[in-house]
Amino acid sequence: MKTKPSTDARDGHALVAETLKALGVTHVYCVSGTPIRETFAKCAQLGVRPIGVHHQQAGVMMATAQNYATGRLTAVAIVSAGPAVTNAATGILVAKDNCWPVVVLGGRRPLSMQGMGSFQELDGAALYQSITKWSALVETTSSIPAYLDRAFKLAMSGRPGPVYLDLPEDMLTGFARVTDPFFPDPPQPPPPNTDSTQRAADILLQANRPAIIIGKGVRWSRPGEEVRRLVDEFGIPFITSPMGRGYLPDDHPLCCNDAHRLIVSKADAILLIGARLDWTFRFGSEFARDAKLIQIDIHKSEIGVNRAPTVGIEGDAQAVLRQLLAAMTAKSHAGANGALASWHGMLGEERTRKRGKLDSLMTAIPSRCRPTGC
């Protein structure tokens, strides 16, 4: 957080808007309603652009997409009480499944009237416990900035994901000076284990058919240069998950997305960077039984899911790859890449075959079905 709101007493709507702006938010997505319509207006007054949507699900997904595109939290979703909160569930679940950061602020009926039968009363914080990194109820007006600060840090720390905050009406309409202490920062990822990176370096250098799988998790670490060096300097072919594309070009001579099945089934050493062995990669079932798996993930509990790695390294992908590159450079010798020529040739032939098959299918399309270019 860059700055904290001043200590002058202000209502909760102003505290939300001021804190969001201080945290770098540029857009809020919302269907305006009770009790957050004034919050939405305060954001607009401060230059945080309000975007009205037709449905809360769309608002959460739009905020999530903006955050993914910018690589940081620049958008939040704000929803009114009751059904508006439940309408956000699908968007929150999508963010969770894809490990995308988003903060959703949900309106709630006054805490002072809890249990009295208020219109559309709902405990949103309890509802979202299972599909968020953190779901909490803001119980005092003065703690609004602290809760927002923690929400942003948790959404972006480690493996990114969604955070939900319940904002009761009486906390938004109440006035307070900000005196509550801020939460401590989330723990930072551990430094890479040196022994593990040394073992990983040995495996990759000794492999006859090494491969790299690039997943969407590299979005938040941004190890593009390190991945490029690993591929170019050591001649290791790579494939990507659908959303792991673009960090290296698709037309790179060692990009083997067109030979996906061959590379995963024949590789004798596989380096997994920010990719999960979920349905995208058939839970690792296509890998050769004797393939040595090196798994890098910032989320410790993800290491070993569906297939136990030979080496599992918890940590930030960029930090791990820098250490791995240093170890491989120190251990390698001139001309080592030549040993991979037959592997490169096998994959090149498969790519050519697959592309030729696709070209044949395209030319076989009747002329009446082809695009005219108009």
N, C-alpha and C positions, 0 to 999 in steps of 0.2 A: 504494500500500500504506500502510495507516494506521500499523501498528507492526510491528516485527520481533520474532521470538521472542527470549527472553533468551539469554545466552551459556552457560547451563548445558548440559552434555552430555545429549542425549536421543536416543532412537532415531529412525529415519527415519519410522516410523508417526506418532509424536508431532509431528515437524516438519511433515509433510504436513498433519495436522489443524490444528495451531496456525496455520500459514500460511494455510490456506483460510479459517479463521475471521477472521484479521486482514484478509484481502482482501475480506471482506463476504459470504462464502458462507453461505447459510442451509440449503441442502439438498444432499445427495449421493445420486445414484441409482446403484444397484449390484445385481449378482448376486454375493453374497459367495463368495470362494474364495481359493485360494493365488495369490499371497502377500499379498493386500490385505485379508484378513478383519480383521486387527488394525487396519489403517488405518481401516476402516469403523467399528470399535468405538471407536477414539480420537475420531473425529468426533462420535459420539453422546455420548461423555463430556463433550465441550466444548460441547454444545448445538447442534451442526450436525445438523439432522434427517436421519436415514438413511431412504431410501425403497427398499425391496426391490422389484425388478421381476422379471418372468418371463423376460425376454430382454434382452440387452445393447443390441440395436438400440432397443428401447423406452426403455431408460434414457437413451441419448444424445438421443433425440428429446424425451423429457420434460424433460430439463435444458435443451435448446435452446429449447423452447416457453416454459419459465419465464423464461429470460433475455430472450426477445423480449417477453413480457408485462410484465416489470418494467422493461425498458429498460436493464438493466445485467447484469453477470455475478453472479448470486446462486446459481447451481446448476452443479454439475459432475457428470460421470459417471466412476465408478471401476470398472474391470473387471479380472478376474483374468487369468492368463497363458494363452497359446496360443489356442484357438478362441474364447475370450471376447473377445480382442482383435479377431479377424477378424469376429466377430459385430457389432462396433460400426461396421463400414465403411459400411453403408447410412445410418445416422444421421449420420455424419460427412460423407458426400457430400451429403446433403440440406441440412445446415448450410452447406456450401460453395456449393452452387447458389443458395441463398436469401440468402447473405451474412449469416448469423446467427452470433453469437458463442457458442462453447462450448469448454470445456477438457475433454479426455478423458484420464484417467490410466490407463495400462495396466500391469498387473503383468508381470514378466518373470522368467525363471529366472536364477539367480545369474550375474553376469559372470565370477566366478572359475571357473565350470564351463562356460563357453562352448565349444562345439565337442565336448563330451564325450558328447553324446547325452542331455541331460536331458529328462525327460518334457515334451512339448509346448513345446519350445524354439522361440522365434520372435523375429525382429528386427522389432518393431512400428514402430520409428522409421523404418526404411527403407521399410516397407510403405506408410506414410501420407505420404511426401514429396510425392506428386503431388496430393493432395486436401486439404491443410491449408495454413494460412499459415505454420506452423512445426511441424516434427516433430523431436523431439530425444530423445537418451538421457541420462539423469541418471547420471553416472559416479562421483559421490562423495556420501556422506550429507550432508556439510556444505553442498553446493550445492543441496539440495532447495528451500529458500526462495527462492533467487535464480532458479532455473528456473521456479518457480511464479509469481513476480512478473512475470517476462518473458512467460510464457505468457498471463497475464491482460492485460497491456498490449498485446500483439500481437493478441490475439483481439478487442479493442475498438478498437484504433487504426485510423485510415483507414477502409477498407471492412471491417466486421467479418467474422469467419469462424472456423472451427474450428482448434484447436491440439491437438496430441497429444504427450504425454510418456510415455516408457518408464521405468518404475520397477523396476529389478532387485531381486530378493529380498534380496541382500546389502547393497544400499543402504538398504532399509527396516529390516532387522534390525540394521544397524550403528549405532554411537553417534558423535555428533560435537557439537562446539561450532560455532556458526555464525560462521565467520570469512571465508568466501569473499565477495568483493565482489559487489554486485548489478550486473546488466547495465545499460547506459545506457538511458534511455527511448527508445522509438521516435520517429522524427522527427514533428513536428507538420505538419498540412497547410499548404501555403503560403497567404499572404494572397491575397485575390482580386486579379486583374490589373485595374487601374483602366481601362486602355484597352479591355479586353474588355467590362467591365461598361457602359462608356459606349456602345460599339457595340451591345450587346444592348439597352440602353435605347432607342436610336434605332430599332432594328428593331421593337420592340414598339409604340412610340408611333406609328410610321408605318404599321403594318400595318392593313389593312382587315378582316382576318379572323384575329385572333390567337387562340392557344389555349395552354393549359397542360396538361401531363401530369404528374401527381403519382405517384411510385413509392414502393415500400416503403423505399427508402433514406433517406427523410426521418425514419424512425423514430429514428435515432440522432443526428440533428442537432436535431430538434424545432423546425423553423421554422414552426410552425402559425400564429403571429400574422403573420409576414411573408407567408406564402402568402395568408392571408385578406385582408390589406391589398392585395396585388397584384390579387386578384380583385375586391374590393369597390370600391377606389378607382379602378381603371383599367378595370373592366368586362370583364375577360378571362375568357371561358368556360373550363371545365376538365373533364378526364376523369381517371380514376385507373386504376392497375393494380389487380388484384384485392385485393392486400394494401396498396395505397396508399389505400384507402377509410377514412374516419373522421376524417381530419385536417381536412376541411371536410365539413359534413353533406350527405348524399345528397339532401336536399330543398332544398338551396341553389338559388335561381333560376338560377344559372349553372352548375350541375352538369349535364353533358351525357353522362353514361354511357349514357343511353337513346338518344343520337344519336351513338354512338361512331364509326361508319363515316363518317358525314357530316362530323363535325368534323375527323377526321384526313385525310380526302381533300380537303376544301375550304379548310382553314386555310392562310393564306399566311405565317404566322410561328408557330412552335411552340417553346415553352419547356419543356424536359425537365428535371425536378427529381427527382433520385434514382431515375430509371427507366432501365432498360436496353432497348435496341432488340433484344430477343431474341424468342423465340417469342410472348411475351405481346402484342407489338405487330407481329407478322408481320415482324420484322426491319426495320421502317421502310418496307416495300414499299408500304403503303397511303397514305403521305404523297404529296401533290402534288409533281411533279418540281421545280417552281420554288419550293416552300416553303422559307423560311429557317429553319434549325434552330439553336436556342441550347441547348447541352447543358451542364448543371452536374453535375459528378460529383467525388467526393472521390478516386476512383481514376483516375489519369491515363490508364492504358492502356485504360480503357473508353471514353474520348472518341474518337469516330470509328468505333467498331465498327459495321459494317453500313451506316453512312451517315455521310459526312463532314459535320460541322456548319459552318454559316456562322460561328458563334462558339462555341468550346469554352472552358469556364472550369473549371479544376481548383480545388477547395477545398471547405470545409465549406458546406453548403447555406444554413444560417442566415446565415453571414458574407457569402456572395455575395449573397443576397437583400436583406440590409440595404443593401449598397452599391448594388445595382441599384435599389432603391426610392428611395434618395436621389437617384440620377441621374435617374430618371424624374420624380420630384417637381419637381426643379429645371428640367427641360426641358418639362414639360407645361403646358397652359393651360386655363383654365376652359371647360367645355362640350365638351371633347375626347371624352368618352364618347358624346356624341350621334351621332358618326360611326359608331358600331358598332351602331346601332339595327337596320339591315337584317340584319346578321350574327346578332344576338340573335334577331330575328324568324324567320329561316330555321331556326335551331337549335330554337327554341321549337315551331315547327310540326312538326318531325321528332319531337321528344320526345312531343308530343301524339298524333301518328299512331302511334308505337310503343306508347305506353301504351294507346291505344284498341284496338289490335290485340290486346294482351295481355289486356285486359279482356274482349274478345269471346271469346277462347279460354277464359277462365275461366268465363264464363257459359254457354258451350256444353257444359261438362262435365255429363254426366248426373247427376241428383240422387243416384243411388245411389253415385256415386263421390266425392261431396263430403264434406268433414269434417263430422261431426255436432256437434262442439263438446263432446262428452262426454269 
